[in-house]
Amino acid sequence: MGVALVTGAGGLIGSEAVRHFAGLGLDVVGIDNDMRAAFFGREASTAWNVRRLERELGAAYMHFDLDIRDREGLSAVFKKFGADVAVVIHTAAQPSHDWAVRDPFTDFDVNAVGTLNVLQNVREHCDEAAFIHCSTNKVYGDGVNRLPFVELETRYELAEEHPYAGGITESMSIDQVLHSVFGASKVAADVMVQEYGRYFGMRTAVFRGGTLTGPAHSATELHGYLAYLMRCNMEQRVYKIFGYKGKMVRDSIHSHDVLTAFEAFFRAPRSAAVYNLGGGRRSNSSHLEAFALAEEITGLPMRTEYVPRHRIGDHRWWIGSNAAFERDYPEWRQVYDVPMILREIHEANADKWVPGFVS
């Protein structure tokens, strides 16, 4: 079946992609230089995940310690495998809007220019390959926060009659809004992926993710909402709540459900496709609701600190609609919801996330 090339192979979605496409019978090439540790510190390192992939998959997996900003290095990898590359899953990114403000040059170089580097190599060396790009709901900016939310006891919500009550669709404009520096770099990448699909006829898909999550997340405060929340509970760390009274709502989709969506696109690719992909109405929670679930699972209390000012770029409420993807790929089925996700994160980390643990 050829080669699957995965950027950000040590991360949550990248590592899930490596296993998933290896399981389909493809040889997998991974690119990852553990920039997550450089962004967020040692506890966020993905090196452990890369070692596990190499141990579990053996000859089916080949890893390159390579930065996607390195054009010569990328070109050498793509030349090596050439037209054998059947699918590229691009997950490598700087993923935090807080971090982006500290170093906007690096943020843009990784997210926007790095994506262009990968796209151009696909165009030059394997232009028949399906190209799958992990974008983000942050491309919609703070236009989401202008919706007429109702404050309930544990969450913000939209009235049932609102057009987006079932989930925000791709019809929401990305213009005339505040994105955050991170959001802007991801917009640039998002639009470039679309352009390579339209202009060059390549088989590209942009997946604008909600909260992507699962037990393989290297959880840290600046990125990894549900996994970090569960880690704080299990280790009895203090979890900082940034604004919105802890009632901000996020939809959460398990990495397994993300990868079955990617597989569906790989098997029947389109050009310049754009899809929201998240937990939707099946899998979402406010922070307060997720705290209660974590406490129920572990029997431990959440230790929290409230910071009244919300972070720039945070959505007060995000539930995305998967309807567009489901119309194009009706065989896809979402499996997980938030309680299932939290229980799995707990079980996977019960031996290492314990009170008093120092990573």
VOKEVO-511410 format. One record per residue: x, y, z of N, C-alpha, C in turn. Coordinates in steps of 0.02 Angstrom, whole numbers, plus 32768, in hexadecimal, padded with zeros to 4 digits. Layout:
% VOKEVO-511410
XYZXYZXYZ ...
% end
This chain:
% VOKEVO-511410
80297FC38000800080008000802A803F8000 806D8038800380978073800080AB808D8044 80BB80CD804680D780ED808280A88122809C 80A0812480DE807F815C810080B581858121 80B681C6811480E781F2813280C3821F8164 80DB821E81A380BA824281D980EA827581F7 80D882B581F580FF82E7821880E382EF825F 810E8300828E80F8830282D480E882BD82EE 8110828C82D880FF824582E480FF8231832D 81208258835881218246839F80E8826383C7 80C0828E83A8808A82AF83CC804C828483D0 801882A083EC7FDA827B83F77FBD826083B6 7FAD828C83877F8E827683497FC28256831C 80008270831D8034825282F38041820A8305 804881FB8345805681B58359801B8188834B 7FDE81A383547FA3817B83447FA1816D82F9 7FB6819F82D07FB8819682887FEB81618274 802681628295805981308287803D80EA8292 801F80DF82CC8004809C82DB7FCB808982AC 7F9F80BA829F7F6480AB82787F7680978231 7FA280BE82117FB280AF81CB7FE2807381C5 800B806781F88032802981F980037FED81FE 7FCD7FF582247F9C7FC0822B7F777FB281EB 7F757FE381BD7F557FD9817C7F847FB8814A 7FC37FAF815E7FF27F8D813380237FBB8110 80227FFB811E8051802981008093802A8128 80CA803581058107804681288101808F813E 8119809F817A810F80E281958152810581A0 815581428188818F816D8193817981A681C1 819D81AE81F9818C81E2822981C18218822A 81AA8256823081D6828F823781C382B38278 81F382BA82A581E782DC82E5822A82EA8307 82368328831A8274833A833D826883518385 822E833D83A1821D834A83E7821C839583F6 820283BD83C881FB840583D681CB8412840F 819F83E2841D816F83EC8454819483F78496 81CC83D484A081F483DF84DC8213842484DC 8227843C84A182448480849D820E84B484AB 81D184A88495819B84D784A0818684D884EA 817C849D8508815884998547817F847A8581 81BD8464857481E4844785AA81E683FB85A8 820F83DF85D3821D839885D281E0836C85DB 81B08381860481768356860F814B834E85D1 8153837C85A0812C8378856281518353852B 818C8339853981B383178506818D82DC84E8 819682D284A781768299848581A982618477 81E682688490821A82368482820581F18498 81E281EC84D081CB81AB84E9819D818984B7 817581B184968144819584678167817C8428 819A81A0841281C0818A83D881E3814883E7 82018143842282228104843581F080CA8436 81B580D8844E818280A38450816D808E840A 816580BE83DD815380AE8398818980818378 81C78094838281FE806D8364820080278381 81F3802183C281F47FE083E381BA7FB483CC 817E7FD283C681427FAB83B6813E7F99836D 81537FC6834081487FBC82F981847FA182D4 81BF7FA682F281FA7F8A82D382077FA4828D 82107F76825D82227F88821981EB7FAD81F3 81AE7FAB820D81777FCD81EC8179801881F6 81A6802F822381AA8076823281F2808F822C 81FA80C68207823B80E682008235812F8218 826081438246825B81858264829481B3824F 828281F2824282B38226823282AD825E8265 82E4826C828782E882A382B782F482E3828F 82BE8302827882C3833682468291836E8255 82A683AB824A827D83E68253825A83F78211 82198403821281F6841281D3820A845581B6 8230847D81DA824B84BB81BF828984AF8195 82A58473819982E28460817582CF8448812F 82D1847580FF82BB846480BC82E7842F809B 8328843580A3835484038085834983BE80A4 834183BD80E68335837D810782F4835D80F1 82BF838680ED827E836C80D682838352808F 82A48378806482AA8364801F82CD83208019 830083158041832482D5803F82F6829B8052 82CD82A58085829E82708099826B82628062 824E82978046821C828C8012823A826E7FD3 827782817FC2829882637F8882A482197F93 82B582077FD182C381C07FE1828781937FD2 824B81AC7FE3821081817FDD81E681927F9F 81EB81CF7F8781CD81E27F47818481D07F40 817381B57F06812E81A57EF68112816B7F1E 813B81497F45812281157F7280F881327FAA 80FF81737FB880D881937FED809081987FD6 806481757FFA801D81737FE87FF481A68010 800C81B8804B7FE781E780768019820C80A3 800D824C80AC8033827580DA80048290810F 80138283814E7FEB829C8186801682D081A9 8002830F81A2802B834681BB800F835E81FE 802F834882348019835C8277804B8388829B 80878390828080BB83B782A180A6840082A6 80AC841E82E18097846382EB80AE847D832E 80AE84BF833480B184E08376806884EA8389 804F84CA83BF800784C683C97FE884F583FD 800F852484197FF5854C84507FF28596843E 7FB685B5844A7FB285FD843C7FD886258471 7FDE860C84AF8007862E84E18050862F84CD 806A85F684B780B085F284A580C0861D8468 809286208439809F864483FA80B1868D8406 809386AC843880A086F2844780E986FD845C 810686CB847B814B86D08493817D86D28459 816D86AE8424819B86A983EB817386A183AB 815586D88391812A86D38356815086BD8318 819186CB831381B786B582D981BA866982D5 81CB864A830E81CE8601830E818985E38302 815786008322811285E7831980FF85E782CF 810B861F82AD80F886248267812485F8823B 816485F5824A819185CC8222817E85828227 816B856B826281578525826A81138519824B 80E28541825E809D8532824A808E85428201 80A3857C81EA8092859181A680C8857B8174 810685908180813B85808150814A85358151 81498516818B815384CE818E812084A88166 80E184BE816A80AC849E814280B984A780F8 80CD84E380E480DE84EF809E811784C28087 814984B980B28181848D80A0816984468092 813D842D80BC812483E980B380F983E58074 80CD8415806B80A28416802F80CB84167FEF 80FE84407FEB812584457FAE814B84057F9F 816283E47FD4818383A47FC98153836E7FB1 8115836F7FC980E383417FAF80D683507F66 80D0838F7F5580C483A27F0F80FC838A7EE2 813A83907EF9817483807ECF818283357ECB 8171830F7EFF818882CA7F02815182957F05 811582A87F1980DF82757F1F809B82977F19 808F82B87EE2805582E47EDC801382BE7ED9 8014827B7ED37FD782547ED57FC482417F1D 7FEF824F7F4D7FE1823C7F927FA982667FAF 7F8382487FDC7F52826E80047F7982968038 7F6782D580407F88830180707F55831580A5 7F61830180E37F34830D811B7F54833E814B 7F34837681567F5083AB81807F2883B581BF 7F4A83B481F87F2A83C182387F27840D8244 7EEF842A82367EE3847182457EC184758289 7E9E84AB82967E8384B782D97E4584E382D5 7E1984DC83067DDF850983097DF385518319 7E32855B832D7E49859F833B7E4C85CA82FC 7E4685AC82C17E4585D582847E0686008281 7DD385EF82A77D95861682A97D9B865382D6 7DD0865682FE7DDC869083287DA4869C835A 7DA186DC83717D7186EB83A77D2B86FA838C 7D2086EE834C7CDB86F383337CAD86C48358 7CC9868C836F7CA2865B83967C87867C83D5 7CAF86A683F57C9C86C384357C6586F8842F 7C54870B83F27C1F873C83E77BDA871B83E4 7BD886DA83E67B9786B883E47B7186C58425 7B2E86C384227B0586D4845C7AFF869B848F 7B33869184B67B33865A84E67B0686698521 7AEB8634853C7AC48636857A7AEF861685B1 7AF4863585EB7B1A861986227AEF85EB864C 7B0385AC864F7AE1857A86787B0B856B86B6 7AF6853C86DE7B18852F871E7B6085198714 7B6C84ED86E37BB084D286DB7BD084E28698 7BAC8506866C7BC7851286297BA4854D8607 7BC4856585D27BA2859185A37B838565856D 7B4C857E85507B298556851E7B05858484ED 7AF4856A84B37ACB858D84827A8385758487 7A5685A284797A0F859084777A04855C8440 79D48530844C79C784F9841D79B6851183D7 7998854C83D279838564839079BB8587836A 79F5859083897A2C85B383667A478587832E 7A5A85A582F57A73857D82BC7AAF855182CC 7AD8856682FD7B138540830F7B088515834D 7ACB850D83647ABF84E683A07AD7849E839A 7AD28483835E7AE9843E83527B3484398346 7B55847383427B9E847583367BAF84A88301 7BE884C8830A7BFD84FB82DA7C1584DA829A 7BFF84F582617C1084D982207C47850281FF 7C5F84E981C77C93850A81A17C7B854B8182 7C3B855A81877C218599816C7C3585D58196 7C4A85CB81D47C5F860381FD7C9C862581DD 7C9A866781D97CD0868C81BA7D0F868B81E5 7D49868B81C47D89869181E77DA486D881E2 7D7D870681C47D93874B81B97D79877A81EF 7D9987B581F67D8387EA82227D7C87D3826A 7DAC87AA82807DAC879082C57DF3879182E0 7DF8879083227E38878783447E48873D8349 7E82872A832F7E9386E3832D7EC386CC8363 7EEC86F7837D7F2986EA83A27F6086DE836F 7F9E86E883847FD786DE83577FD88696833E 7FCD8667836B7FCA862083587F9386148324 7F57863083317F20862683037F30864182BE 7F54867982BB7F658696827A7F96866A8254 7FC7864D82767FF6862182537FD385E2823B 7FA285CA82617F7C858F824B7F4C85A08212 7F3285DD82117F0A85F381D77F3485F18198 7F72860B819C7F9E860D81627FAA85C68147 7FB7859781757FC2855281617F8385348143 7F4B853F81637F0A8525814E7EFA853B8107 7F02857B80F97EF2859680B77F23857C8082 7F62857580947F94855B80657F8485138052 7F6F84EB80827F5C84A680727F2284A58041 7EF184D0804D7EB984D5801E7ED284EA7FD9 7F00851A7FD77F1885357F977F3C85007F6E 7F6584D87F8F7F8784A27F6A7F5584707F4E 7F1D84687F717EE9843D7F557EC8845D7F19 7EB6849C7F1E7E9384BD7EE77EC284CE7EAC 7EFB84EC7EBB7F2685057E867F4B84CD7E62 7F63849D7E897F8B84677E6B7F6584257E64 7F2684247E7A7EFE83E77E747F1383AF7EA2 7F3883C07ED67F4D838C7F057F1383767F32 7F1B833B7F4F7EE6831D7F787EF183327FC0 7ED7836B7FD27EE4838780147EA5838C803E 7EAD8384807F7E76838D80AE7E8F83B380EA 7E6983E580FF7E74840A813C7E4283F28170 7E5A83DA81A77E2E83C581DF7E3783F78217 7E03841F82237E04845282587DED84328299 7E1E841D82C17E0F83F582FB7DF5841D8336 7DCA83FE835C7DB88417839D7DEF840383CD 7DDE83EB84087E1083D184377E2083898424 7E5B837F84087E72833C83F77E94831F8434 7E8282E384467E9982C984877EA0827E8486 7EBD826484BB7EC7821C84C17F00820C84F1 7F0B81CD85017F3C81BA85347F8481C5851E 7F9181D084DE7FD681DA84C77FEC822384CA 7FC1824F84E67FD3829584EA800982A0851F 803E82C5850A807082DB853B8056831A855B 802E8312858F8004834785A9802D837C85CE 801E83BB85BF803D83F485E1800B842E85E3 80198460860C7FE7849486187FD584BA85D8 800584C885AE7FF784F185737FD884CB853A 7FD68489853E7FB6846285087FA6841C8520 7F66840985197F5283C5852B7F1B83C4855F 7EE583E885517EB083F785827E9A83BB85AB 7E7A8389858E7E5E835385B67E94832985D7 7ECA831A85B27F0082F285CF7F2183188609 7F2C835986007F4C838086357F1D83868671 7EDD838E86657EAC8392869C7EAE835186C5 7EAF831886A27EB182D986C67EF482D086EA 7F2A82E786CA7F6B82E286EA7F6D830B872B 7F51834887287F4F837187647F29834F879C 7EF18331878B7ECA830E87BE7EF182D387DB 7F0F82AB87B17F32826F87C87F70828087F0 7F9482B587DC7FD182C888007FC382FB8836 7F848311883B7F708345886B7F9683868861 7F9E839688217FB883D8880F7F7F840A8810 7F90844A88137F5E847F880D7F51848D87C4 7F13848987B07EFE8498876B7EE584E08769 7F048509873E7EF0854F87387EB585558707 7E808575871D7E46858386F37E4D85CA86DA 7E5185D386997E5B8616867D7E1886338665 7DF7865786917DBC867D867E7D7E86548671 7D498678865F7D08865A864C7CEA862E8683 7D01863786C17CE4861486FB7CEC85C886F8 7D1785B186CC7D1E856986C47CE5854A869C 7CBB8575867F7C80855C865A7C8C855A860F 7CCA856885F87CD7856385B07CCF851B8599 7CB38513855E7CA384D185457CD184BF850B 7CEA8483850B7D13846A84D47CFA842584C0 7CF8841A847F7CE983D584697D2B83B08464 7D2B837084727D67834884767D608309844C 7D9182FD84217D8E82C283F67DCC82978403 7DC18258840C7DF7822884197E21821D83DA 7E62821383E47E90820A83AC7E7B81CF837F 7E5C819B839C7E44816483737E10817C8341 7DE181A583577DAC81BD832B7DC981ED82F6 7DFD821283087E1E823D82D77E3D821282A0 7E5E81DD82B37E8281B482817E53818C8254 7E1A8177826D7DEB815682407DCF8187820D 7DC981C782217DB681FA81F17DED820581BC 7E2B820781D37E63820E81A47E6681D48173 7E5A8198818D7E5A815D81617E248163812B 7DE9817A813F7DB38181810F7DC681B080D7 7DE781E880E87DFD821780B47E3381F78089 7E6281D480A77E9781B380827E7B8183804E 7E47815F805F7E2B812E80317E01814D7FF9 7DE8818A80057DC081AD7FD17DCF81F87FD5 7E0B820C7FBF7E2082517FC87DFD82827F99 7DF982C07FAF7DDF82F87F887E15832D7F84 7E0883617F5E7E36839A7F5A7E1B83D47F81 7E4683F37FAA7E3584307FCF7DF984277FFD 7DF383ED801B7DBC83E1804B7DCA8405808D 7D95841E80AC7D9A844080ED7D648424811B 7D79840A81547D4A83EB81837D58840081CA 7D24841281EF7D29841382387D2883CB8250 7D5183BC82827D548378829D7D5F837D82E8 7D2C8369830D7D31836D83567CFF833F8377 7CF9834883B87CCB831E83DD7C82832A83CE 7C74836883B87C2F837983A77C00837383E3 7BC2836883D47B908361840A7B9783208430 7BBB82EF84137BC482AF84367BF682B5846F 7C2982DE84677C6182DD84967C79832484A4 7C5F834284D97C73838684EC7C67838F8537 7C8A83C185537C8383CF859A7C9C841585A8 7C83843185DF7CA3846D85FA7CDC84558628 7D058485863D7D398473866D7D1A845986AF 7CE6847B86C67CC6846587047CAC841E86FE 7C8E840E86C67C7383CB86BB7CAB839786B6 7CE283A986967D1B837B86917D3C837186D5 7D3E83A686FF7D59839E87437D3183698769 7CEF836E87647CC4833F87887CCE82F88770 7CD782EF872F7CE382AC87147D258290872D 7D5982BA872C7D9B82A387437D98828F878C 7D7682B687B57D6F82A687FC7D4A82648806 7D18825987DE7CF1821A87E27D1C81DE87D0 7D4781E6879D7D7181AF87857DA7819E87B8 7DC881D087D57E0281C388007DF281C2884A 7DBB81E2885E7DAC81EA88A57DD5822188C5 7DFA8247889D7E24827D88B77E0482C188A6 7E0C82F388D07DF0833488C17E1B8359888E 7DFB838488667E2083B2883B7E3A83EB8865 7E7983FC885C7E978437887C7E9C846D8846 7E7984A3884F7E7484D5881A7E85851B8834 7E9A854588057EA5858C88137E8385B387DB 7E5B85E487EE7E37860A87BB7E5C864987A9 7E6A865287687E89868E874D7E5186B38727 7E3A86EC873F7DFE870B87227E04871C86D7 7E40872D86C17E478743867B7E518707864E 7E278701861B7E2E86C985EC7E6986D685BE 7E8286A185A07EBB86A785727EA386BE852E 7ECB86E9850E7EBA870084CA7EBA86C3849C 7E8486BD84767E7D868584487E52864D8462 7E42864E84A47E17861A84BF7DCF862584A9 7DAE85EF84987D6785F284887D3E85E984C8 7D0A861284CE7CDC860985077CB685C784FF 7CAA85B584C17C83857884B27C99855F846D 7CA8852084697CB3850484277C9784BD8425 7C6484B583FD7C4D847383E87C498476839C 7C738450837B7C74845083327C43841E8316 7C31842A82D87C0583FC82B47C2F83D08286 7C26838F828A7C478360825D7C1C8350821F 7BE6837582167BB5836381E37BD28362819C 7BFE8392818C7C1A839481497C438356813A 7C6D8343816B7C95830681627C6882C9815E 7C3682C681887C09828C81897BE082868148 7BD182BE81297BAF82BB80E87BDC829D80B2 7C1C82B080B37C4A829780817C6282508090 7C64823E80D07C7D81FC80E57C4C81DD8117 7C1281C880FE7BDD81B0812C7BEE81708151 7C23814D813C7C36811081607C5B811D81A1 7C73815B81AA7C9A816C81E67C6D816C8223 7C86814F825A7C60814E82997C8C816782D2 7C71819582F97C9381AD83357C84817E836E 7CB7816A83937CAF813783C87CAF8156840D 7CDE8183841C7CEC819984607CC381D68474 7CB781DB84B67C9D821984D47CCB822D850D 7CBD8264852E7CEB827E85617CF6824E859B 7CC2823085B97CCF820085EF7CFC81C685DA 7CF181AB859E7D1B817485857D63818B857D 7D6C81C885637DB081E285587DD481EB859A 7DB4820985CB7DD48214860C7DE581D3862F 7DB881A2862B7DC78161864A7E0481418629 7E09814585E77E41812685C57E83814A85D5 7E81818D85D97EBD81B385EC7ED3819E8632 7EA38197865F7EB3818386A47ED3813E86A5 7EB5810E86837ECE80CA86847F1480C58665 7F2080EC86307F6080E8860D7F9981068636 7F89813286657FBD815786897FBC814A86D4 7F96811786EA7F8E810B87317FD080FA8754 800080DE872F803E80CA874E807281028752 8066813B8730809881708730807E81B38747 803E81C18741802382028758800781F7879E 803181FF87D0801C81F28815802E8230883F 800B823B8876801A827688A08063827988B4 807F82B588AE80C582BF88C080F682AF8889 80DD8298884F810A82868817812B82C587FC 816C82C187EF819182F787CF81AF82DC878F 819982F9875581B182DF871581F682F88705 
% end
